[in-house]
Amino acid sequence: MALLLATALALYWLPVLGLGEKDLDDMGGLGLITVLPMPTLIGAALLVVVFATLLWMDRPIKSLLLLTLLATVVSLHALPAVIETEPRFATAWQHLGFMEYIDRTGTAVPDLDARWSWPGFFAAAAFVAEACGVSDMTEVIRWWPTVIQLLYLAPMFLLVRSMRAAWRAKWAGLWIFVLSGWVGQDYFSPQGFTFLLYIAFVAVLMVWFRAPRVLWAKRRPGEPEVEPTGRKERAVLLLVLIGLFAATVPAHQLTPFVMLGVLTVLVLVGRSELRGLPILFGVLVVVWLGFLAEPYWSGHFDELFGGVGGVGGNVSSSVSGRIEGGSSTHQLVLYTRVAMAGSVLAFACWGWWRRRFYKYGERSLLVLTFVPFLGFGMQSYGGEMALRVFMFALPGAALLAGLALFPRAGITPDERDRDRVSLAPLAALMAGLVLMGGFLVARWGNEPFERIRPGEVAAMEYLYEHDDPTARLLWMSNDTVENVTPSIPWGARDMEKLEYVPTLAPADPVLVSGLVKSLKDAGPNSYLMINRSQTTYLQMDAGYSASWEPRIIRHLDDRRDLKKVFTNADASIYTLSRQPDGRAAKPDPGPIGPKVTWTPWSVVGGLAAVALILLLGARELVRVAAAPSVRQQRWLQGSFWFSLPLLAVLLASLIQRFVTMA
């Protein structure tokens, strides 16, 4: 098997090392898979064959299973890092700009971007980079997706310890998790990092803090007994849980709500003994949102709460709304994503049903799988809520899917023999081949426009050199209200100087007079960019013609009131031949954040919040770490009743803030 694994890796990697920028330019509507050599695709299939064959063995060969799993992760996620000249994904470059601003000024500025109201990830990354002496982060963002995907496996291995299942089911669940990780939120971002914290959070919660229960009953629980630990160890683990949650609160808008939802439902269904922790975590979330994220919601209630309760609209904008328009070939990529997500979730439901047949209850994995769907009741998240829901549901869904293949516990010799001689490993092979092929389409189908080209990086460097005191960059969008994220390596520095203005791309490339007018309206030191990645997006996702780019460039070149100041094979930059009167404005990033408008009610609420957090945290720590006694039970009960007035004061102050500053 080791030789077959080596053969698979050689077939996969050796041919792609010869791919160059010219080969990547030939990508079709299905993305990267259209330029991968046939031996590479055969190597990918062989990786599936190796793992499925290992599941057919009498006993687990853990070293080969782990090696194959790691090789699959690297093979699936490191492809662009190896074959593309520049690190991929435009937003990852923008996040470098957040770090650069913090490093240069030492401050956050919420008026520049809503994400500055959650600056934790960027501040921590800037600190670590400075401490390690790293000044150029481009290689970090190149390899970040591969490294973070490998790190996801560590808490996933811990999570499978909470399962009463055969070794085949556990390894199959981990394998399905790897093959279904195509969502693409693992780039250098707060979401990718806090997802790692989320998996670690639920793993610690389910291994060490499940509620005690009777092991043998009418329906056996799908989890074994709680890991035996001393009270000191449990206190440390509780502090780890609190630390993991607290780290996500200032780093990301969505992840803390998913953590809180999973914990609360686990408590309600009797699968967690930390009954007071949801209140503490709820207080942490509302304090950050109500006080420290004020610039985000103050005056923008519709953006924050407009989608609350609109489940149908949020689902529609996240699923069908993303498929409308564009080329039929690219729509196949989007349909593949929907089919992949639906198949894994359906497989998970089948796994739950098969476990019921064998008299096992899987409440915990059901909670992990379906609580994230409550996110549809919050907002559309810019049309990305479906992607985030599936990502958070995947750890539980993948493990349930593994149980669909191997539902027995695998405890007795009879159960182990049945799994070995059954057709389940063959079903795993077929499922793996489908998931592998689907991954290459779903994950890398957008690569024609998510890929960053060398000429586009050079074009941005030109703009950074000419953005004093400020500048505006007009870029082509098919919808200047909804599509406001360009396919450009944008914002890597000077974020307070260079403003990015989405400008309506004329469907008829002859009609460039509107672009000239937009340049004049933008004022002095304004530029217009036509770049390959953005053009490819317009063609694949908005239905623009294949000849649109050369034709619009030709008509822009013919305009005497424009001059081309930069050009290469990947990007062209224009400005007005005669600049408008006046001077470009000086940078005005806004006040330093976090901004908090302190009123008497806010001060009282803030003090109540501090007292409440300390009281609830101490109360839960005493419950976990101290031996029960009559005196401690009385203190715990009294502290709970004392916390209620503090909670009422906090909520009243938050209501007053929302009403007066909305």
Order of alpha helices (4+ residues) and beta strands (2+ residues): alpha-alpha-alpha-alpha-alpha-alpha-alpha-alpha-alpha-alpha-beta-alpha-alpha-alpha-alpha-alpha-alpha-alpha-alpha-beta-alpha-alpha-alpha-alpha-alpha-alpha-beta-beta-alpha-beta-alpha-alpha-beta-beta-alpha-alpha
